[in-house]
Amino acid sequence: MPKINPETVRATRPGWSPTPRPCAPPARRAAACPRHLLGAEAGGVRLRAAAAAAHTGTRGGREWLGIYKFRCPAVGEGTKPCNKQWSYKEVRRVAVLSVSEMRHFEETMARLAAADFCDIQLCPQCNTNVVRKDLSNLCVQCTICTADKKTTYQFCWQCRRKWNGWDPRSDRCNNDGCANKDLQLLQTCPTISLPDVEGATSCPSVRACPTCGMRVQHNQQHCKNIHCPRCQVPFCFLCLKLKSECNQTSSPYKICVGGVAPRQTSIPVWHRK
């Protein structure tokens, strides 16, 4: 299990964000999953492949980083997948994980699960997980390094180097090259169209979720609404309003009344309840 530093602040999960699923009516789950657990040997092979894909962050050739929940890969009635969530105990048994795989999976799952509740960042000096308290301050103190060195050790939450300059600051430290790469991506990403949505053209291909700030992409299929894979709040990818608000004035398959929202100039902070 990873160590969690009691000094905490908001973090950005490293790596590319997963492509969220379109906001479409959920399919009815087919057969009860226990029979798939007891199925043919091929079921275990499929699960092992699915588990490995979730662990490495790949699925169908696309990046799905941050996945730590496993679902049954078996096909139930017709062509509908079972999709029932499996406990890690079931995954470990059916996928026949080795000791080293179990250790690696458990450490990774613990870190990703913790990030759902308190975003974490690694201290660049001791590699301890740190969570900051003041979300508006990039200057963070590592209590582990401070105790070990007998002197205050602070680092920049954004560039992960030893803090340079005055604090508190919310934009950057004085280290060369310190910049908010997520914000830069929102400003420079290419544009896309949504073929299934009437009038939806020239929309930035990457958006920050208006609720939690996670970077997300639309798969350019179905309606304009998506579910954020982090906070699970549905919103319109075009106007960036919550789905419930946008649907009051326009159809999920038509351009919003106010058109496409401009590129975001700030990243929302998730105020967890």
C-alpha beads as a LAMMPS data file, in Angstrom:
LAMMPS data file: protein, C-alpha beads

273 atoms
272 bonds

1 atom types
1 bond types

-500.0 500.0 xlo xhi
-500.0 500.0 ylo yhi
-500.0 500.0 zlo zhi

Masses

1 110.0

Atoms # bond

1 1 1 0.000 0.000 0.000
2 1 1 1.396 3.464 -0.831
3 1 1 2.268 5.869 1.971
4 1 1 0.008 8.889 2.312
5 1 1 1.599 12.057 3.633
6 1 1 -0.663 13.889 6.120
7 1 1 0.287 17.246 4.566
8 1 1 -2.193 17.389 1.722
9 1 1 -3.293 19.336 -1.332
10 1 1 -5.058 18.915 -4.630
11 1 1 -3.174 16.867 -7.227
12 1 1 -3.538 16.051 -10.869
13 1 1 -3.405 12.372 -11.672
14 1 1 -0.411 11.714 -13.914
15 1 1 -0.939 10.395 -17.383
16 1 1 -3.628 10.935 -19.962
17 1 1 -7.233 10.991 -18.908
18 1 1 -9.648 8.232 -20.023
19 1 1 -12.159 8.852 -22.751
20 1 1 -15.537 9.046 -20.974
21 1 1 -18.463 7.051 -22.198
22 1 1 -21.198 8.936 -24.093
23 1 1 -24.315 9.759 -22.139
24 1 1 -26.520 7.058 -23.627
25 1 1 -29.279 5.023 -21.951
26 1 1 -27.623 2.196 -19.988
27 1 1 -28.031 -1.249 -21.466
28 1 1 -29.817 -3.873 -19.387
29 1 1 -27.364 -6.217 -17.776
30 1 1 -27.728 -9.747 -18.973
31 1 1 -27.041 -12.899 -17.052
32 1 1 -26.040 -13.067 -13.410
33 1 1 -22.291 -12.905 -13.213
34 1 1 -21.578 -15.869 -10.880
35 1 1 -22.219 -18.324 -13.700
36 1 1 -19.589 -16.518 -15.772
37 1 1 -17.153 -16.903 -12.893
38 1 1 -17.708 -20.651 -13.048
39 1 1 -17.650 -20.797 -16.846
40 1 1 -15.154 -22.283 -19.260
41 1 1 -11.421 -21.745 -19.057
42 1 1 -11.671 -19.138 -21.797
43 1 1 -13.533 -16.908 -19.338
44 1 1 -10.467 -16.773 -17.127
45 1 1 -8.317 -15.925 -20.137
46 1 1 -10.654 -13.095 -21.130
47 1 1 -10.658 -11.751 -17.586
48 1 1 -6.900 -11.880 -17.379
49 1 1 -6.683 -9.880 -20.595
50 1 1 -9.275 -7.396 -19.337
51 1 1 -7.476 -7.044 -16.021
52 1 1 -4.163 -6.472 -17.751
53 1 1 -5.742 -3.883 -20.048
54 1 1 -7.250 -2.001 -17.119
55 1 1 -3.970 -2.148 -15.228
56 1 1 -1.824 -0.905 -18.085
57 1 1 -4.366 1.694 -19.133
58 1 1 -5.156 0.400 -22.616
59 1 1 -8.475 -0.661 -24.045
60 1 1 -9.219 -1.097 -27.708
61 1 1 -6.092 0.793 -28.706
62 1 1 -7.059 3.871 -26.670
63 1 1 -5.752 5.125 -23.341
64 1 1 -7.902 4.446 -20.293
65 1 1 -5.570 5.506 -17.487
66 1 1 -6.875 5.552 -13.941
67 1 1 -9.087 2.455 -14.208
68 1 1 -9.038 0.282 -11.115
69 1 1 -12.493 -1.314 -11.157
70 1 1 -12.950 -4.568 -13.044
71 1 1 -16.076 -5.727 -14.846
72 1 1 -17.046 -9.139 -16.194
73 1 1 -15.894 -9.439 -19.843
74 1 1 -18.274 -12.308 -20.666
75 1 1 -21.074 -11.898 -23.197
76 1 1 -24.508 -12.570 -21.753
77 1 1 -27.754 -12.696 -23.694
78 1 1 -27.285 -11.960 -27.379
79 1 1 -24.281 -9.689 -27.840
80 1 1 -24.652 -7.661 -24.645
81 1 1 -21.699 -7.840 -22.257
82 1 1 -22.402 -8.858 -18.671
83 1 1 -20.437 -5.831 -17.380
84 1 1 -21.070 -6.647 -13.719
85 1 1 -18.399 -5.264 -11.430
86 1 1 -16.179 -7.918 -9.898
87 1 1 -14.465 -7.704 -6.557
88 1 1 -10.681 -7.803 -6.603
89 1 1 -10.883 -11.127 -4.766
90 1 1 -12.776 -12.620 -7.726
91 1 1 -10.351 -11.090 -10.238
92 1 1 -7.362 -12.444 -8.366
93 1 1 -8.822 -15.962 -8.284
94 1 1 -10.094 -16.254 -11.877
95 1 1 -7.220 -14.394 -13.564
96 1 1 -4.682 -16.518 -11.635
97 1 1 -2.415 -13.576 -10.825
98 1 1 1.136 -14.257 -9.728
99 1 1 2.460 -12.932 -6.402
100 1 1 4.333 -10.101 -8.130
101 1 1 1.262 -9.211 -10.220
102 1 1 -0.938 -9.169 -7.125
103 1 1 1.477 -6.851 -5.326
104 1 1 1.721 -4.512 -8.307
105 1 1 -2.058 -4.490 -8.871
106 1 1 -2.849 -3.836 -5.222
107 1 1 -0.405 -0.951 -4.936
108 1 1 -1.701 0.626 -8.137
109 1 1 -5.361 0.151 -7.191
110 1 1 -4.778 1.647 -3.750
111 1 1 -3.104 4.707 -5.247
112 1 1 -5.843 5.261 -7.843
113 1 1 -8.627 4.708 -5.315
114 1 1 -7.022 7.235 -2.946
115 1 1 -6.858 9.759 -5.782
116 1 1 -10.652 9.599 -6.128
117 1 1 -11.018 11.059 -2.644
118 1 1 -7.876 13.141 -2.116
119 1 1 -5.814 14.003 -5.168
120 1 1 -2.212 13.141 -4.539
121 1 1 1.211 14.125 -5.830
122 1 1 4.607 12.507 -5.272
123 1 1 7.223 14.453 -3.382
124 1 1 10.186 14.810 -5.812
125 1 1 12.656 14.214 -2.985
126 1 1 11.338 11.151 -1.108
127 1 1 8.537 9.941 -3.456
128 1 1 6.016 9.985 -0.619
129 1 1 2.401 10.666 -1.633
130 1 1 1.432 14.188 -0.572
131 1 1 -2.026 15.774 -0.463
132 1 1 -2.196 19.540 -0.162
133 1 1 -4.597 21.435 2.079
134 1 1 -4.719 24.798 0.277
135 1 1 -5.864 24.163 -3.287
136 1 1 -4.925 27.696 -4.336
137 1 1 -1.275 27.430 -3.256
138 1 1 1.310 25.599 -5.367
139 1 1 3.913 25.700 -2.597
140 1 1 3.670 22.457 -0.636
141 1 1 5.649 21.280 2.360
142 1 1 6.643 17.633 2.613
143 1 1 6.501 16.685 6.279
144 1 1 8.612 13.555 5.735
145 1 1 11.539 15.429 4.154
146 1 1 11.183 18.258 6.673
147 1 1 11.501 15.796 9.548
148 1 1 14.399 13.912 7.946
149 1 1 16.399 17.009 6.994
150 1 1 15.579 18.954 10.179
151 1 1 14.738 21.901 7.932
152 1 1 11.649 22.915 5.972
153 1 1 11.433 21.293 2.547
154 1 1 8.919 22.724 0.074
155 1 1 8.284 21.817 -3.544
156 1 1 6.156 23.102 -6.395
157 1 1 2.954 21.156 -6.918
158 1 1 2.991 22.033 -10.611
159 1 1 6.539 21.309 -11.814
160 1 1 7.527 18.980 -8.922
161 1 1 10.831 20.705 -8.221
162 1 1 12.171 22.355 -5.088
163 1 1 10.208 25.524 -4.453
164 1 1 11.778 28.684 -5.833
165 1 1 10.362 32.145 -5.091
166 1 1 7.841 33.677 -2.752
167 1 1 4.638 31.998 -1.628
168 1 1 1.728 31.497 -1.644
169 1 1 1.235 31.464 -5.413
170 1 1 -1.429 29.856 -7.581
171 1 1 0.053 30.370 -11.060
172 1 1 3.670 29.105 -10.982
173 1 1 6.953 29.106 -9.066
174 1 1 10.139 30.838 -10.247
175 1 1 11.684 27.688 -11.700
176 1 1 12.317 27.876 -15.444
177 1 1 9.629 26.118 -17.452
178 1 1 7.085 25.889 -14.621
179 1 1 3.674 25.995 -16.279
180 1 1 0.256 24.409 -16.028
181 1 1 0.464 21.794 -18.783
182 1 1 -3.211 20.874 -18.419
183 1 1 -4.175 24.481 -19.103
184 1 1 -1.772 24.670 -22.026
185 1 1 -3.401 21.553 -23.501
186 1 1 -6.865 23.088 -23.210
187 1 1 -5.598 26.161 -25.061
188 1 1 -3.768 24.372 -27.880
189 1 1 -5.624 21.081 -28.512
190 1 1 -7.109 20.570 -32.015
191 1 1 -10.812 20.955 -32.696
192 1 1 -13.290 18.211 -33.529
193 1 1 -16.868 17.854 -34.729
194 1 1 -19.603 15.612 -33.369
195 1 1 -21.160 13.952 -36.448
196 1 1 -24.295 12.828 -34.597
197 1 1 -25.017 16.308 -33.216
198 1 1 -26.566 18.825 -35.607
199 1 1 -24.366 21.910 -35.975
200 1 1 -21.608 20.669 -33.657
201 1 1 -18.360 21.698 -35.368
202 1 1 -15.068 23.276 -34.296
203 1 1 -15.223 22.176 -30.668
204 1 1 -11.989 21.821 -28.640
205 1 1 -11.104 18.128 -28.477
206 1 1 -10.115 18.302 -24.791
207 1 1 -12.233 19.792 -22.019
208 1 1 -11.846 20.145 -18.264
209 1 1 -14.833 18.707 -16.432
210 1 1 -16.793 21.677 -15.029
211 1 1 -17.272 19.811 -11.747
212 1 1 -13.902 18.233 -10.907
213 1 1 -11.507 19.662 -13.494
214 1 1 -10.404 16.333 -14.987
215 1 1 -9.306 16.420 -18.632
216 1 1 -11.728 14.484 -20.814
217 1 1 -12.335 13.773 -24.481
218 1 1 -15.463 12.944 -26.468
219 1 1 -15.361 9.815 -28.638
220 1 1 -17.368 11.666 -31.321
221 1 1 -20.215 9.163 -31.120
222 1 1 -23.831 9.581 -30.030
223 1 1 -25.035 12.695 -28.193
224 1 1 -23.115 15.727 -26.945
225 1 1 -23.393 14.778 -23.254
226 1 1 -20.749 12.714 -21.476
227 1 1 -20.203 11.308 -17.987
228 1 1 -16.982 12.371 -16.320
229 1 1 -15.123 9.152 -15.389
230 1 1 -13.825 10.775 -12.230
231 1 1 -16.750 12.548 -10.523
232 1 1 -19.468 10.752 -12.563
233 1 1 -21.308 14.035 -13.197
234 1 1 -22.819 14.275 -16.731
235 1 1 -22.249 17.499 -18.650
236 1 1 -22.468 18.887 -22.180
237 1 1 -19.141 18.703 -24.007
238 1 1 -20.096 21.677 -26.192
239 1 1 -21.402 24.366 -23.822
240 1 1 -19.846 22.889 -20.620
241 1 1 -23.099 23.187 -18.698
242 1 1 -24.415 20.300 -16.636
243 1 1 -26.527 17.902 -18.670
244 1 1 -29.684 18.733 -16.709
245 1 1 -29.244 22.449 -17.426
246 1 1 -28.329 22.124 -21.107
247 1 1 -31.198 19.729 -21.842
248 1 1 -33.702 22.339 -20.697
249 1 1 -33.005 24.491 -23.767
250 1 1 -31.713 22.113 -26.449
251 1 1 -31.813 18.520 -27.627
252 1 1 -28.869 16.206 -26.852
253 1 1 -28.456 15.840 -30.627
254 1 1 -28.552 19.563 -31.557
255 1 1 -26.143 22.428 -31.009
256 1 1 -26.657 24.317 -27.746
257 1 1 -28.598 27.589 -27.705
258 1 1 -25.442 29.502 -26.779
259 1 1 -23.267 27.584 -29.216
260 1 1 -19.903 26.012 -28.411
261 1 1 -18.228 27.381 -25.282
262 1 1 -14.798 28.949 -25.920
263 1 1 -11.577 27.308 -24.798
264 1 1 -11.274 27.178 -21.042
265 1 1 -8.829 29.602 -19.409
266 1 1 -8.915 28.016 -15.954
267 1 1 -9.390 24.542 -14.515
268 1 1 -12.298 24.038 -12.084
269 1 1 -11.453 22.914 -8.556
270 1 1 -13.425 19.939 -7.242
271 1 1 -15.211 20.870 -4.036
272 1 1 -15.984 17.437 -2.667
273 1 1 -18.937 17.132 -0.358

Bonds

1 1 1 2
2 1 2 3
3 1 3 4
4 1 4 5
5 1 5 6
6 1 6 7
7 1 7 8
8 1 8 9
9 1 9 10
10 1 10 11
11 1 11 12
12 1 12 13
13 1 13 14
14 1 14 15
15 1 15 16
16 1 16 17
17 1 17 18
18 1 18 19
19 1 19 20
20 1 20 21
21 1 21 22
22 1 22 23
23 1 23 24
24 1 24 25
25 1 25 26
26 1 26 27
27 1 27 28
28 1 28 29
29 1 29 30
30 1 30 31
31 1 31 32
32 1 32 33
33 1 33 34
34 1 34 35
35 1 35 36
36 1 36 37
37 1 37 38
38 1 38 39
39 1 39 40
40 1 40 41
41 1 41 42
42 1 42 43
43 1 43 44
44 1 44 45
45 1 45 46
46 1 46 47
47 1 47 48
48 1 48 49
49 1 49 50
50 1 50 51
51 1 51 52
52 1 52 53
53 1 53 54
54 1 54 55
55 1 55 56
56 1 56 57
57 1 57 58
58 1 58 59
59 1 59 60
60 1 60 61
61 1 61 62
62 1 62 63
63 1 63 64
64 1 64 65
65 1 65 66
66 1 66 67
67 1 67 68
68 1 68 69
69 1 69 70
70 1 70 71
71 1 71 72
72 1 72 73
73 1 73 74
74 1 74 75
75 1 75 76
76 1 76 77
77 1 77 78
78 1 78 79
79 1 79 80
80 1 80 81
81 1 81 82
82 1 82 83
83 1 83 84
84 1 84 85
85 1 85 86
86 1 86 87
87 1 87 88
88 1 88 89
89 1 89 90
90 1 90 91
91 1 91 92
92 1 92 93
93 1 93 94
94 1 94 95
95 1 95 96
96 1 96 97
97 1 97 98
98 1 98 99
99 1 99 100
100 1 100 101
101 1 101 102
102 1 102 103
103 1 103 104
104 1 104 105
105 1 105 106
106 1 106 107
107 1 107 108
108 1 108 109
109 1 109 110
110 1 110 111
111 1 111 112
112 1 112 113
113 1 113 114
114 1 114 115
115 1 115 116
116 1 116 117
117 1 117 118
118 1 118 119
119 1 119 120
120 1 120 121
121 1 121 122
122 1 122 123
123 1 123 124
124 1 124 125
125 1 125 126
126 1 126 127
127 1 127 128
128 1 128 129
129 1 129 130
130 1 130 131
131 1 131 132
132 1 132 133
133 1 133 134
134 1 134 135
135 1 135 136
136 1 136 137
137 1 137 138
138 1 138 139
139 1 139 140
140 1 140 141
141 1 141 142
142 1 142 143
143 1 143 144
144 1 144 145
145 1 145 146
146 1 146 147
147 1 147 148
148 1 148 149
149 1 149 150
150 1 150 151
151 1 151 152
152 1 152 153
153 1 153 154
154 1 154 155
155 1 155 156
156 1 156 157
157 1 157 158
158 1 158 159
159 1 159 160
160 1 160 161
161 1 161 162
162 1 162 163
163 1 163 164
164 1 164 165
165 1 165 166
166 1 166 167
167 1 167 168
168 1 168 169
169 1 169 170
170 1 170 171
171 1 171 172
172 1 172 173
173 1 173 174
174 1 174 175
175 1 175 176
176 1 176 177
177 1 177 178
178 1 178 179
179 1 179 180
180 1 180 181
181 1 181 182
182 1 182 183
183 1 183 184
184 1 184 185
185 1 185 186
186 1 186 187
187 1 187 188
188 1 188 189
189 1 189 190
190 1 190 191
191 1 191 192
192 1 192 193
193 1 193 194
194 1 194 195
195 1 195 196
196 1 196 197
197 1 197 198
198 1 198 199
199 1 199 200
200 1 200 201
201 1 201 202
202 1 202 203
203 1 203 204
204 1 204 205
205 1 205 206
206 1 206 207
207 1 207 208
208 1 208 209
209 1 209 210
210 1 210 211
211 1 211 212
212 1 212 213
213 1 213 214
214 1 214 215
215 1 215 216
216 1 216 217
217 1 217 218
218 1 218 219
219 1 219 220
220 1 220 221
221 1 221 222
222 1 222 223
223 1 223 224
224 1 224 225
225 1 225 226
226 1 226 227
227 1 227 228
228 1 228 229
229 1 229 230
230 1 230 231
231 1 231 232
232 1 232 233
233 1 233 234
234 1 234 235
235 1 235 236
236 1 236 237
237 1 237 238
238 1 238 239
239 1 239 240
240 1 240 241
241 1 241 242
242 1 242 243
243 1 243 244
244 1 244 245
245 1 245 246
246 1 246 247
247 1 247 248
248 1 248 249
249 1 249 250
250 1 250 251
251 1 251 252
252 1 252 253
253 1 253 254
254 1 254 255
255 1 255 256
256 1 256 257
257 1 257 258
258 1 258 259
259 1 259 260
260 1 260 261
261 1 261 262
262 1 262 263
263 1 263 264
264 1 264 265
265 1 265 266
266 1 266 267
267 1 267 268
268 1 268 269
269 1 269 270
270 1 270 271
271 1 271 272
272 1 272 273
